[in-house]
């Protein structure tokens, strides 16, 4: 049995009208609405599906095609050499409101001397349509092995930076970013 609103309700001040609507609809507050919605979704088996899609801090895995593209892009840069972890630190916001412009800074622990310096820094993404974002070429004259730029992020993902040292070794570092408004939505 549903009740209808009285015509005089429309002439009431907002507080009285909201009270009248609550009485007639059975929903007393936002909390009541959220609890009712949660009960309906819970009965439908939605929490398990949502848990798979939105686990805190980690996005769902990238599609296989993007994983293959990323591996191939890294192989092109490293020419099949082993990539060690360490020496590279990435300054990337953990929570990104807008994926269209995300600032990133990459720093490598290196003396940048004539015999021991960073030749290149490469940045890769996990879920962007183009996995290789940017490559920087450095020399001992740079003074510091540090670069900064802005990039787009298509989704919540891990950003990887790989540096090539003058001795031919490769070192890497990674950082995660949670993106609330995605960029790079178009396929190239």
N, C-alpha and C positions, 0 to 999 in steps of 0.2 A: 504494500500500500504506500504510494508516494504522495507526499504533500506538495501542494503548489504554493508559491509565494503569493502573499496578499498584495493587491495593487498599492495599498498604503505604504508598503515597505519601501517603495521607490522614493517616497518623500521623506524618509527618515535620514538622520545624519549617518555618516559612514559607520560609526561604531555600532549603532543599533542595527543597521542593515546587515553588517557582518555577523552580528549575533543571531539575527533572524535566519540568515543563510545557514549558519552552523547548526541551528536547531533543526532545520528542515532537511539538511543533507546527511546528518549523522557524523560529519567530520568536524571535530572541535578545534583542531589546531594543525599547524604544519607537521608537528610531531605525530599527531594522529593520522594524518594523511600518509606520512612516510612509513609509519608502522603498518598501516593497511596495505600500502603498495608492497612493502617487504613481505608481508604475509602472502599476498597473491603471487608474487614472483617466486617465493620459497616453495609454494605448493606446486608451481609449474617447473621446478627443477632448475631455475635460473642461476642460483648462486654458484653451482659447480661450473657452469659455462662462463660466468663472469670471472671467476677465479682464474680460469685458464687464459682469458683475454687480458685481464688487468692485474697482474701481480705487481705489488709495489716495487718500484725501482727497476723493473725489467720489462721490456716489451716482448711481445710474442716473437718467436724466431723469424728471421728474415726468410723470404721465399728462396727456394733452392737456386733459382737462376741468379739472384743477387749474390748469394754465397759464392757461387762459381765465378762470377765476374770479379768479386773482390779478391779471391785467391789468385786469379789470373793477373789482376793488376799488381798485386804484391809480388808475384813471380817475375813480372816484367822489370820491376824496380830492383829486386834483390838478385836477379839472374840465378835463382835457385839456391842461393847461399842461406845458411842458417841465420835466423833472426833471434838474438838474445834479448831477454827482458832486462830493463833497467836503463839507467843513464838518461832517460827521456821523461820529462814531466810535462803534462798538459794542464793548462789553466782553462777550464771550460765550465760554464755555469751548470750546476746539477739540475736546476729547474729552468726551462726555457719557455717563456710565455708565447713567443712568436718564432717559429722556425725559419722565417724568411731572412733574418739577420742575427746570427749567433757569433759572438766574439770568441776567438780562440787564440791562445798564446802557447807556443811550444818552446821549451827550454831544454838544452842538452848539456850535461856535465862534461865540459871539455876545456882544456887550457887555451885552445885556439892559437897554438904556436905554429911555427913553420913546419914542424915535423908531426904534430899531433893536433888535428883539427877536424871539424865536421865538414864533409863535402856537400851533403844534401840532407834536407828534411822533407819527408813526404807525409801527407795527411790522407787517410782513407776513412770512409764511412761504411757502416754496415747495411743501411737500407736506402741510401740515395740511389737514384737511377744510374748515376755515374759514380762508382766507388772511389776513384782517385780524385780527390778534391783539388789539391794543390801540391806543387813541388817547389822548393826553394833551393837554389844553389848558393853555397857559401864558400868563403876562402879564409885563410888566416887573417887577412886584412879586415875582416868584419869585426874583429875584437871580441864579440860575444856570439855564442851559438844560441840565439834567441830570435824568434820570429813571431809576428802577430798579424792576424787578419780577421775577416768576417766571412762566414759561409752560411749556406742554407742546410737545414736538416729536415729530412722528409718525415721523420717519426722519432719516437723514443728509440735511442740506439747507442751503440758504443762507437766512439771515435778513436781511431788508432793512428799514432804517429811513429814513423820509422825513420831513423837517421842512419846515414852512411858515413863512417869515419874514414880518415885518410889511410888507415891500415887495411881497409877493405872489409871491416866487420860491420854488421848491422845490429842496431839496438832499437828497442821499441818501448812505448808506453801507451796506456789506454785510459780513457775516461768515459763515463756514462753520462748521458743527458736525457732527462725526461722532457719531452716536447708536448706542450698543450695544444698549440695551433700549428699543424704540420705545413711544410713547404714542399717543393719539388713533387707536386702531385701529378704532373704530366709526364708521360713516357717520352723519351727522346728517340 
